[in-house]
Amino acid sequence: MTDDPIDRSGLAPRFWEKKPLAKMTPAEWEALCDGCGKCCLNKLEDEETGEVALTRVACRLLDDATCRCAQYPIRHQFVPECITLDPKTIQDNMYWLPQTCAYRLLAEGRPLYDWHPLISGTAESVHRAGVSVRGMTYSEFEVADEDWEDHIIEEPL
């Protein structure tokens, strides 16, 4: 998978169907990321209902072309509030994860979509399926906080 920044080599076939999230290795955990970029979108939460809406306004570190964090290993140096999603934090953070997110799907006992790179064999499949945010975001530096509501998107894409 030369087009994929995540090394998915050496992983057991369909490991996600046999192993619970809490038992996954760091490599397996990272391989679950489909590269859609939706987790890096800024969200608005309705204080009364708790409903979370995605916006086209992305974290300053999101690379709009690759749908990946441009500084993933050191992102907390730039965005201290960036949430580290792991088996310990998944339950507390599922409410804001995208509907199509592999972590959310597996935590809810649902299967991965056919376009997921672990199934399709290519990172481009998420983009071809129209599920990623490639080419459709604005940097948080471009949009004033009070204007984020103007950029709400329906989910799933």
N, C-alpha and C positions, 0 to 999 in steps of 0.2 A: 504494500500500500504506500507507494511513494508520494502520494498527494496528501498524506495524513501526518500532521505534526505529532500525533500521539503514536507511540510505538506499541502496536498491538501484536507484535510477533511473540511467539513463545507462550501464548496464553492457551489454556485448555479449550477445546472446541465447546462453544455454547456454555461456558462456565457459569454465566448468569442464571441459567435455568437449574443449575445443580447446587449453587452455593448462595447462602443468604448474604445480604449486603454486609452484615456485621462480620462475616468471616472472610471477606475479600482482601486480597493483598493490595498494597498501594497501586501496583501496576494494573490490576483488574479494575480497581475503583476508577482510576483515571481513564481507562479504556471505555468505560460506560458513557463518558461525555460524547455526545453526538456532534458537537461543534456547531450548534444552531446559533449560539450567541444570545439567546433570549434571557439567560440568567444575568447577563450584563446590562440589560435594559433597566432604566430607572422605573420604579413602580409607584403607583399611587394606591393608598389603602383607604377605603371608606371607613371612617372612625365608628360609624353606627353599625354597619353590617360586617365589617372585617373583610369585605370583598377587595381583592387586589386586581388592579388593572395594569397591564403593560403599556409602556409608552415607546415611541420611536426615539426617545431621548436616551442615549447610551452613556455608560460610564466613560470617562475620559480615556481609559486605557483600551477600550474595545477597538480592534482593527476591523473596520467595516467590510473590508475585502475578504478577510479570512474568517471572520466571526470568532476570533480568538483574542484573548487578552494579550496585548503587546508586551506586557511585563509580568506574566503569570508567576514566575518563581519569586519575584520581589514586589508583587503588587501591593502588599500591605505597607510598604514604604511610601507609596503614593496615595493609596486609598485605605487608610487604617480600618475603616468600617466594612471593608469587603469581607463577606462571610466565607469562611472556610467550610465547605460542605464535606462531611465525612460521616462514617457510620454512627458516630456519637451525636452529631448535630442534625441529621436528616429529619428526624421526627419533628423537631422544633421549627424546621424551615420549609417543610413541604407546602405550606399554604401559599408561598410566593413562587414556588418552582413552576415553570411552564407546564401546561397539560401534557405536552409531548415528551417531557424530560424523562430519560431512562431511569434516573434515580427515583423519581416520583412513581413511574410506572411499576418498577420492581417492588418498591416499598408498599404499593397498593395491590401487589399480587397480579399485575397485568403484564402481558408480553411486550417485547420491543416491537416497534414497527419495522416493516420490511426495508425501509429506507435507512435504518440505523447502520452506520459503518461496520459494526460487528457482524451484521447479517449480509449486507450488500457487498462488503469487501472493499468499499471505497468511501473516502470522506466526502466526495462530491455528491453522493446520493442524497444527503440531507438538503443540499442546495437545489439539486434537480427536482426534488419533491416539493420545493417551495415552502419548506418548513423553517428555513433559516432567516436571519435578518440581513443577509448580505445585500449591501447597496441600498438599504432603506432606513438608515438611522441618522440621527443628528447627535453631535457631541453635546454633552451637558454644558459645555462652554458656549454653545451657540444658541441655547434656548433658556430664557429666564425661568426660574422655578415656577413662577405664577402662570406661565404659559404651557406647562407640561400637559394640562388637561386637553389642550388643543391637539395633542399628539398621541392620544390613546389609540391602541390598536386592538382588534379582536383577536382572541386566542382560542383555539390554535389557529395559526396562520393557514 
